[in-house]
Amino acid sequence: MLRSERERQNLTIQDIAKGTSIRALYIEAIENGDYEQLPGTVYAKGFIRNYANFLKIDADAVVHQFMEENHPEEVAAAEEAKQQLAEAEEANREEVKQKLATGSEYREHVSSSSNRSNNLLIALIVLLVAGGAYYLFAMEDSNAPKQPAKAVTQTAKAPASAKTETAKAEEKKEAQPVKVDGVELVAKFTDKCWTQVVADGKTVYEGTMESGKTETWKGKEKVVITAGNAGAVEMKVNGQDMGKAGNAGQVVEKTFTADKAGQPAEAATADKKDSK
């Protein structure tokens, strides 16, 4: 399907490689159905989707066809999960309808509104009492005889060493990684790059990032980023600069975990690379 559409549009494999940042070797493997030449199923799906989007055809349909032909068990599992989710949502809707029918939700709403009104009334009374007391004390102070007061102003110049220590402390504070609950990955793209991001086992992004884009992803336990053009991705994890993901044209997978996100790059990531 992809090859016939490419030929219909009078495009060469090199045209596709240039427009998608996918290596020509992988494009030929996809067109020939030789998926063993690809780094894995995740990469295959991403490359196929990117290829189809470049040709402006239905990428979801092409990826679904690939999965049905090569991984039917995964397609069946996904359909079953989708069905279970739909059943759970339907059950939840029925439960809401039943609660509204019995009026329990309405009574809970009225009760909470009444409690809020009582709290506001109590707060208003307290403010009025406090205001009255302040006014009485102010009147007594105004009637008391006033005596002139002598003010003494002293200006002390901080020692140079103290300023230096303060500046060093602020610089040290700025240099420390930002404390984040879990893992926060900030990725800046300097060139077009197919990217997939999985946070805590859930795919939160899959597609082609354009040059100049900056995205942030968060996970409680783990964030995994896969880049088809690693030299185009500059990363920061929990505020710490991790540098580029790899070399230009290189397929790289990096894993950042919550317990290692603040450590140096070599200790904080588990890498999988595919070199040209």
Helices and strands as residue ranges (DSSP letters): H 2-8, H 13-20, H 24-32, G 35-37, H 41-55, H 59-70, H 72-102, H 104-143, H 160-175, E 183-189, E 193-199, E 202-209, E 214-219, E 222-227, G 230-232, E 233-237, E 240-244, E 251-257, H 265-268, E 269-274
